[in-house]
Structures are given as structure tokens and as C-alpha cells.
């Protein structure tokens, strides 16, 4: 059992749980036999959905009927007690029973419960919420996406190191290229915090990543950089704007190609290209945000995703553990 990656799963968070979560685990297990899932939640319901579709050696259910709801404030989530599925899942990595925890539940609740249970990595003041975004050449790591509204230059520097470490863990053969999200590419642009961070990164001599300066919002998808750093306010606005734009384009294309006979014929003729386009913009492929800065890895799956999206975020968990993310951050910071 020691060679298994052990994932703690909060089965009660997000829409359609635990059914979606268990279907995601079954789908993930069909392609990964060396994972052990420690599943926290309502044992009766979880067992029904599992229905013996996973080898008994690959999972354990920890029964609890208490859960954090999506409507809870972060404080309410923490006050719900230490027997919620989310709290117990986080506690299992604190106690080293598992390597990593994943939840599709309340984001604020997960962050507060994680901070109450887990220590910060030495010399890091704040954890950041990071995620994967597609670009023209592959994928980018973007952080912070909302955990910290206000950040100092020290925080942004830490995010740069952590983001580069995360990118290297997920893509071991590639070089992290770090840029600061700003309102212009010239050195004089931006607020004092951004300018200070620019100077710190520019002066730092490191083999861990390349610093590429500033990047503007319209260049996020170019692929010239693959680690994009900002404060949580700016990052969250950029994320929601990108998600909304992708959804708008997909919906408008559907309308255009389904509205008239010519559109329908055109879509049939281009079906292969349209499938590629749809797949490229499918948010399920990029599911799985990561709280980094804590001394154990915490992954947040989108609450509204389906079982395929949840299965993909379980893949992210495996790559983080195989890529030794925490050790890389400790070494690089």
C-alpha cells in the first residue's frame, strides 16, 4: 500500500454530491490503479453509488453526516465542527494519513479550515489560490485567484516562486516563465507594489524560472509566459472575465451553427474542427485549483463541474504528488 498515492476526498461538497464525486472517483480509478481514495461523507449513500465498482483495496469510507454547505460563510463553515466531511478530510493530511486533499465544496470554508489545520511553509506569509488556464502553446499557472485581495511585494514574490514550482511539478520537462499581470508592459506602469515586485524579480538570479516582466490582460492566452502572477482581486476578475468570454463564444457559435439550414450543413461539414474547438474551451479539462503555501497540498474542484471534471482534478492531485510540489517550494523559497 505504501506506493499508493493517498487522496483524501470530501465527498459531500459541490452540486450533485456525493453522486458526482463517486462517479468521478470510479472514472479516475478505471485509468489509475495505484491510487487510494479515503472518502469522507455519508457512508450509506456513498456505498450505494460505489456499488463495488472499485477494488476494495483502493478505498476507505469515513462515515460522517455533517457537512459544510455552499451557503455557509467561511466562519460558519469552520464553526460547523470537527466532524464535517471537509474538516475530517483536511485533518487526514495534517495527520499524514493522506498525501493530498480535494473538495468541490465551499471555497472560503475550505481555505479557512485548511489554514486552521495546516501550517504555512516557512517564510511564506499567505497561501494563494492557483489554477491552470489554456494558452496557444499549452497551459499556464495563474495565481492568486481570490485568496488574498491585498498583497505586498513580498507576497507577489512568494506567489512567483510557488507558481513556478507548481508549473515545474505539473510539467517537469518545461521551464517556468513568470510574468506579473499589469495594466501595461512598460516598467513605469502599475502601482508601487507591482513595481517593487518587478525590481525584486528582475534582480533575483535563479535557475528555477525565467522572469519575463509584465503581461497585459489581452496577452494572457499568447503562451509566451506560463506563470502569471497577480493579487487576488485582479486575478479573480481576470479569471471570471476569461470564463465568461469562453462561455459567450461557445454559446454564440452554437446559435450561429444551429439557427439556419446553412448553419446546420456548415456545422456537419466542419464537425471535426468544431469538436476540437469545443474540447479546447471545455472548462472540465482545466478543473482543479490549488491552495499553495500551506505545508500540505489542498485542491479545490469547481462545485458546478460534472464527474469528468472531478476526475480531471483527481489527475491534478496525482501530478502534484508525483511532482513533489511542496518540496520544490521549500527548496526554491
C-alpha positions in Angstrom: 0.0 0.0 0.0 2.9 2.4 0.6 3.5 3.0 -3.1 -0.1 4.2 -3.5 -0.8 7.9 -3.7 -3.4 8.6 -1.0 -6.1 11.2 -1.8 -8.5 12.5 0.9 -11.8 13.2 -0.8 -14.5 15.4 0.7 -17.5 13.6 -0.9 -20.2 16.0 0.3 -19.1 19.3 -1.4 -20.4 20.8 -4.6 -23.5 20.3 -6.7 -24.9 16.8 -7.0 -22.7 15.3 -4.3 -21.9 12.6 -3.4 -23.1 11.0 -6.6 -20.9 13.2 -8.9 -17.8 12.8 -6.6 -18.1 9.0 -6.6 -18.7 8.7 -10.3 -15.6 10.9 -10.7 -13.6 8.5 -8.5 -14.8 5.5 -10.4 -13.9 7.1 -13.7 -10.5 8.1 -12.4 -9.9 4.6 -10.9 -10.6 3.0 -14.3 -7.4 4.6 -15.6 -5.3 4.7 -12.4 -5.0 1.6 -10.3 -2.2 2.9 -7.9 -4.4 5.4 -6.1 -6.0 5.0 -2.7 -9.1 7.2 -2.0 -10.0 8.0 1.6 -13.6 9.2 1.2 -15.4 11.3 3.8 -19.2 11.6 3.9 -22.5 9.7 4.3 -21.4 6.1 4.1 -24.8 4.7 3.1 -25.2 7.0 0.1 -21.5 6.7 -0.9 -21.7 2.8 -0.8 -24.8 2.8 -3.0 -23.1 4.9 -5.7 -19.8 2.9 -5.4 -21.7 -0.3 -5.9 -18.5 -2.4 -5.8 -17.1 -0.6 -8.9 -13.7 -0.1 -7.2 -11.4 -2.7 -5.8 -11.8 -2.8 -2.0 -8.1 -2.3 -1.5 -8.3 1.1 -3.2 -10.7 3.0 -0.9 -11.9 3.5 2.6 -15.1 5.4 3.6 -15.1 7.5 6.8 -18.7 8.0 7.8 -20.0 11.4 8.8 -23.4 13.0 8.2 -22.3 16.6 9.0 -21.1 18.7 6.0 -20.2 22.3 5.1 -22.9 23.8 2.9 -22.3 26.1 -0.1 -24.2 28.9 1.6 -22.0 28.9 4.8 -19.7 31.9 5.3 -16.0 30.8 5.9 -16.5 31.4 9.6 -19.8 29.3 9.7 -18.0 26.5 7.8 -15.3 26.4 10.5 -17.9 26.5 13.3 -19.9 23.6 11.9 -17.5 21.4 13.9 -14.7 18.9 13.5 -17.0 16.2 12.2 -17.8 17.7 8.9 -16.6 15.8 5.8 -14.4 18.8 4.8 -12.8 19.2 8.2 -12.0 15.5 8.6 -10.6 15.3 5.0 -8.2 18.2 5.7 -7.3 16.7 9.1 -6.3 13.5 7.4 -3.4 15.3 5.6 -2.5 17.1 8.8 -2.1 13.7 10.4 -0.2 12.4 7.4 -2.8 9.7 6.7 -3.2 11.0 3.2 -0.9 12.9 0.8 -3.4 15.5 -0.6 -7.0 16.6 -0.1 -9.6 17.5 -2.6 -13.0 19.1 -2.2 -15.7 20.5 -4.6 -17.3 22.3 -1.6 -17.3 25.9 -0.3 -14.1 27.7 -1.3 -13.9 30.1 1.6 -14.7 27.3 4.0 -12.0 25.1 2.6 -9.4 27.9 2.8 -10.3 28.7 6.5 -10.4 25.0 7.6 -7.1 24.4 5.8 -5.4 27.4 7.5 -6.8 26.3 10.9 -5.4 22.7 10.5 -2.2 23.1 8.4 1.0 25.2 8.9 2.3 27.6 6.3 5.6 26.7 4.6 8.4 28.6 6.3 9.0 32.1 5.0 5.6 32.2 3.2 3.1 34.6 4.8 -0.1 33.9 2.7 -1.4 30.9 0.7 -2.5 31.6 -2.9 -5.3 30.1 -5.0 -3.8 29.0 -8.3 -5.3 27.3 -11.3 -4.5 26.1 -14.9 -5.5 28.1 -17.9 -5.1 27.2 -21.6 -2.9 29.2 -23.8 -1.9 29.0 -27.5 1.1 26.8 -26.7 -0.2 24.7 -23.8 -1.1 25.7 -20.3 -0.4 28.5 -17.8 -0.5 28.5 -14.0 -2.3 31.7 -12.8 -2.3 33.0 -9.2 -3.7 34.4 -6.9 -7.3 33.9 -8.0 -9.0 35.3 -4.9 -7.5 34.1 -1.6 -5.8 37.5 -1.0 -7.4 40.8 -2.0 -4.4 42.9 -0.9 -0.9 41.8 -1.4 2.6 43.1 -0.6 5.6 42.8 -2.9 6.8 40.0 -0.7 3.6 38.1 -1.2 3.7 38.6 -5.0 7.4 37.4 -5.0 6.3 34.3 -3.0 3.5 33.7 -5.4 6.0 33.8 -8.3 8.2 31.2 -6.7 5.2 29.0 -5.7 3.7 29.3 -9.2 7.0 28.4 -10.9 7.3 25.4 -8.5 3.7 24.3 -9.3 4.3 24.6 -13.1 7.5 22.5 -12.8 5.7 19.9 -10.7 3.0 19.6 -13.4 5.3 19.9 -16.4 8.7 18.6 -15.4 10.3 19.0 -18.9 9.4 22.7 -19.3 10.9 25.9 -18.0 8.6 28.2 -15.9 8.4 31.7 -17.4 7.0 34.1 -14.9 5.2 37.4 -15.6 3.3 40.0 -13.5 -0.2 40.9 -14.6 -0.3 44.7 -15.1 -2.0 47.5 -17.0 0.9 48.0 -19.3 4.2 46.4 -20.3 6.4 49.4 -19.6 8.5 49.5 -16.4 6.8 52.7 -15.2 3.2 51.3 -15.4 1.3 49.9 -12.4 1.1 50.6 -8.7 4.1 50.7 -6.2 3.6 47.1 -5.1 3.8 45.8 -8.7 6.9 48.0 -9.4 8.6 46.8 -6.3 7.9 43.2 -7.1 9.2 43.7 -10.7 12.5 45.0 -9.2 12.9 42.1 -6.8 12.2 39.5 -9.5 14.4 41.3 -12.0 17.4 41.4 -9.6 17.0 37.8 -8.5 19.4 35.4 -10.1 17.8 32.0 -10.2 17.7 28.8 -12.4 14.2 27.9 -11.1 12.4 30.2 -13.5 12.8 32.9 -16.1 11.3 36.3 -15.3 9.6 37.9 -18.3 8.5 41.2 -16.9 4.9 42.4 -17.2 2.0 40.9 -19.1 -1.3 42.7 -20.0 -4.7 41.1 -19.9 -5.0 40.7 -23.7 -1.8 38.7 -23.8 -2.8 36.0 -21.2 -3.5 33.4 -23.8 -0.5 34.0 -26.0 1.7 31.3 -24.4 4.8 33.5 -24.2 4.7 33.1 -20.5 3.3 30.2 -18.4 3.2 31.5 -14.8 1.0 34.6 -14.4 1.1 36.4 -11.0 -1.3 39.0 -9.6 -3.1 39.9 -6.3 -6.3 38.0 -5.7 -8.7 40.9 -6.7 -7.2 41.3 -10.1 -6.7 37.6 -10.7 -10.3 36.8 -9.8 -11.7 39.4 -12.1 -9.4 38.2 -14.9 -10.5 34.6 -14.3 -14.2 35.3 -14.3 -13.8 37.5 -17.4 -12.0 34.7 -19.3 -14.6 32.1 -18.2 -17.5 34.4 -19.3 -15.9 35.1 -22.6 -15.2 31.5 -23.4 -18.8 30.6 -22.5 -20.2 33.5 -24.6 -18.1 32.5 -27.7 -19.3 28.8 -27.4 -23.0 29.8 -26.9 -22.9 32.2 -29.9 -21.2 29.7 -32.1 -23.9 27.1 -31.2 -26.6 29.6 -32.1 -25.0 30.6 -35.4 -24.5 27.0 -36.5 -27.8 25.7 -35.3 -30.1 28.5 -36.3 -30.4 28.0 -40.1 -30.2 25.2 -42.6 -26.9 26.6 -44.0 -25.6 26.8 -40.5 -26.5 23.2 -39.8 -24.9 22.0 -43.1 -21.8 24.0 -42.3 -21.5 22.5 -38.8 -21.8 19.0 -40.3 -19.1 19.7 -42.8 -16.8 21.1 -40.0 -17.7 18.6 -37.3 -14.1 17.6 -36.6 -12.9 21.1 -36.3 -15.8 22.1 -34.1 -15.1 19.1 -31.7 -11.5 20.3 -31.4 -12.7 23.9 -30.7 -15.2 22.7 -28.1 -12.6 20.5 -26.4 -10.1 23.4 -26.2 -12.6 25.6 -24.4 -14.1 22.8 -22.2 -13.6 24.0 -18.6 -13.7 20.4 -17.3 -10.2 19.9 -18.7 -8.7 22.6 -16.5 -10.6 21.8 -13.4 -8.7 21.8 -10.1 -7.5 24.9 -8.3 -4.7 24.6 -5.8 -4.1 26.4 -2.5 -0.4 26.7 -2.3 1.8 28.0 0.6 0.4 25.5 3.1 2.8 22.6 4.1 0.3 20.1 2.6 -1.4 20.4 -0.8 -5.1 21.3 -0.9 -7.0 21.1 -4.2 -10.4 22.8 -4.9 -12.6 21.3 -7.6 -15.2 23.6 -9.2 -18.5 23.0 -7.4 -20.5 23.0 -10.6 -18.4 20.6 -12.6 -19.6 17.1 -13.6 -17.9 13.8 -12.8 -15.5 14.1 -15.8 -14.3 17.5 -14.4 -13.9 16.0 -10.9 -11.9 13.1 -12.3 -9.6 15.5 -14.1 -9.0 17.3 -10.8 -8.0 14.0 -9.3 -5.4 13.8 -12.1 -4.1 17.2 -10.9 -3.8 15.7 -7.4 -1.7 12.8 -8.7 0.6 15.1 -10.7 1.2 17.4 -7.7 2.3 14.5 -5.5 4.4 12.8 -8.2 6.0 16.2 -8.9 6.9 16.8 -5.2 5.3 20.3 -5.2 5.8 21.0 -1.5 9.5 20.0 -1.6 10.1 22.1 -4.7 8.5 25.2 -3.0 10.6 24.7 0.2 13.8 24.4 -1.8 13.0 27.4 -4.1 11.7 29.8 -1.5 
